[in-house]
Structures are given as structure tokens and as C-alpha cells.
Amino acid sequence: MDPIIHKTAEVSPQAKIGAGTKIWHNCQIMAGAQIGKNCTIGHNCFIASTAKIGDGVKLESNIDIWDMVILDDYVFVGPSVTFTNDLVPRARYPKSKYPQYGKWLPTHVCFGASLGVNSTIICGNTIGKWAMVGGGSVVTNNVPDYALIVGVPARIIGWVCECGNKIVFENNKAICGVCARSYKKEGEIVAPLA
């Protein structure tokens, strides 16, 4: 199935768009951008030329995916999430001309993670698989797999199952009360039990 692209979207012929992906009103997809299969790109989204988006990703509305942002498969990005790629932005000193003043930094959002509405993701960090970022949070550090984080700056307040529901560890083990998946935890490392 070919991608579905709304007539108001501006999509470069040099962008790579996977089968079954839907791109809605007023989006702009730059040359070189990579978008996987069966994604939904909500209205008013911008995807830069070196951004990479995996399969099954859902972008809600009003989101800019800048250069060096990577979203793995099945990432959910809530409305108006903000990504950055420069810790010391200066209009007078662009990084391409003044590399001695700093560099652009990548952001990686791993498989299945969810980013809540209006959260801000500061560049140079990785958000672990199946992690969940609460709405309005500001992510300033790496986020472990399955972590539930909220606040400014965001802090771990708990852990979530692959299905998205909160899990509680006792003796470093947890079973989801909704889907019955089981997990083990060592420090801040959470992994499913076989």
C-alpha cells in the first residue's frame, strides 16, 4: 500500500516514506528524511533531512523532528512534544561555521517508548524502550527502559509494563496486573522475565 499524503503536505521526492504511512495536513518532510512503514504523521509536523523514524510510529500534531533525532519502531509522540539538537544555540554563531563553539547532539527514542503531550526532550539523551514520559516533563538525562518519568527536570517515579500500565516491584520482581507480563529489576535496569 502506497503512503497516503494529504494534498497540503509538502513532501520532498528525496524523502524515504514507507508503505502504509499517512502524512496529514500541512506537514513538511525534507529531502533525506526517513519514515518507516505504517506510521501516522499528524497535522503541522516537520521532519528534517537526517531524522529517522521507524515503523509504526505515531506522531500527533505540531511536532518538529529535527536533524539527528531517531525514533525507533512503535514510538508514540504526543501533541506538541519538543525536541532539541543544540545545547548552546546562537544565531550569530551557527555550528556549521563555528564548530569550536559546540556541536549538534543526537536524541534516540527506543522501541515502544511514549512521550506525553508538551514534553521537552533535551538533545544528547536516549529514552529507553517502553519508557513513558509524562506530559509537560523536561527530559535532561538518559531514561532507562520501562521507566515512568515526570517533572521538570524529569525524574523516575515508577515503572511501566510494555502494555503501558504501571508495575510495582516486590523483591525485584513484578507482574503486570493487566496483561500478566513479568519483569525483574536490578537497580534501574528492568527486563522481562522469560
Secondary structure, 3 states (H helix, E strand, C coil): CCCEECCCCEECCCCEECCCCEECCCCEECCCCEECCCCEECCCCEECCCCEECCCCEECCCCEECCCEEECCCCEECCCCEECCECCCCCCCCCCCCHHHCCECCEEECCCCEECCCCEECCCCEECCCCEECCCCEECCCECCCEEEECCCCEEEEEECCCCCEECCECCEEECCCCCCEEEEECCEEEECC
